[in-house]
Amino acid sequence: MTTPSDSVIHLLPSELANKIAAGEVVERPASVVKELLDNAIDSGADSIKVLIQQSGRSMIQVTDNGCGMSKEDLVMCFRRHATSKISSAEDLYNIHTLGFRGEAMASVASVAQVNIKTRRIQDESGWEHEVRGGQEKEPVPAATQAGTSVTVRNLFFNVPARRAFLKTDATELRHIIIAVQQAALAHPEIAFEFSDEKEIIYRLPSGSLADRIAGIYGKSYRASLLPVEESTSLFTLRGYLIDPKMAKKNRGEQFLFVNGRPFMHRHLNYIIQNVYSSWIGKEMYPFYALYYELEPGKIDVNVHPSKLEIKFEDERSVAAFTRSIITRSLNERFNVPDASFDETGERPPRQPFTFPEGFGGGSGSSLPGNRGGSWPDRFGTDSDRRTFGNKGFNGNEMMEKLYPSGISEQLGGTAGFGQAEGEQAASRSAQPAEKVYDKHRGYWQLHDQYIISQTRSGMFIIDQYAAHTRIIFERATNSAEAGLPGTQQLLFPQIIDFSASDFALLKDVLPTLRKIGFNIQLMSGNSAQVLGVPAELTKIDEKPIIESILQDFQNMGNTSGLDPKEKLLFAYATKAAIPRGRKLNFPEMEALIDQLFACSNPFFDPVNRPTTVFIPLDDIHKRFR
């Protein structure tokens, strides 16, 4: 016989169950914004305002002019699985609304302090209701406008562990911006206003989809949009692509919608990226906003708590249709005739180049025959690379060991690499007349990418781009730490319009950019004025280089092994460094090598990729035996 003490299964208290459900629905402040926007859109509103404080940590407020709620519905909306959207199992296959699970408000209220004011159009007065961590108060009458205003304060105040896992304010703000962008692009017929405690980020009047895209991303997008519209008996695809020249290095401007609902679909994104690959560089990503319209019964939107993932009944037909329309739209833009494809509809893959058998080198070598490993491998393992500079490295001593005696005396007075041509000439003319470049210290440039340098016991092969990246990185690090940047003022200051997400990132990293020589002043809206740039940069267009630095910084994630400040300095160094493919003269090659060996860690760039490869003379001899 079973006694009560033998039972180990019990029902969870509703408060605890709601907190667990909140873990599925409320991941971060942007999750709350999305859920509140879904409800506002479903209410029939044609105007929605979003206000946040401290990137949503302190406060999120969404106000709409929709249908509003009665007192009874106001109380019921906080009950778990309470919804007005579905009544039977059949309704799950005929979803026309965004929020339908009935979990959003209950989940949010379990981990925050929620206040709702609402009034139906036909009512003379409205109601106000407060819920704090799942604990409700009685609704009270309130004078309020028609519609609903939801205020969420102190998110995760009762779940400190969840609050501790939130990212920086700039990161959380970017996620909120994406949520607002998705809602605004899905419904251009609705006016949106989005602001934080300091300024208005978006003010988007109702209008056409092209107007909405231009309002979010700027007028330059409007002129580069490629319209897409095609219908079959099963579904319709419409929307806009972007001219390939507008592609960026970071993701985040790729939007898919089905029946007004934003969704994610890896295969469709892959198809679109694959079609664009003929027009854009590797790891470049185009903007697109594509809208699928089909019978609700042909899709399943109930496959993920966040309602972002869906399944099509006929995935293959949707994929083939998408590929065909995107390909045709781009080809028509550039007057490209149809190319031949194989029977699968794919272009034949390129075959990678391989060396003839017996010609390949060993691991860690960038040239055949380097069986002894690269020079840095002989100094230590991967774990030693970033701390190499802390082991007493002395560049002058290394040069003495590498090159014949007497050569190091010629290092003084070398023209600084990266100087303007006139400055180099002046520097050279100031050198003693007896100084000549000794041919025994030979430098040769290979394919305008690598510098070959003869040493006592072999030769170095130096990647000129990676080497200069290391030089610029250490120089920028020293400038940032010393607070003494070298800045060249622009003759004509340039005003740059950023996207809202890029502008939020710019504000976050601006103190560091100023320390390395950028003179940037923030303006109203999402604009900034560039008054000066670091002295390292010459003959550059300020707008693309600043945007590219922000994109590269954002794309690094946590895989680079650098802290946020180092990531930004590395992103800058990759843009300021001389590119592969630039021909260098002898003084430039000499200056580059001298400056490289003056670095604390000359053998690797900031993310541990080798700048140099050493090939011993013995390994070369073996190739001829």
Disulfide bonds with the S-S distance in Angstrom:
none
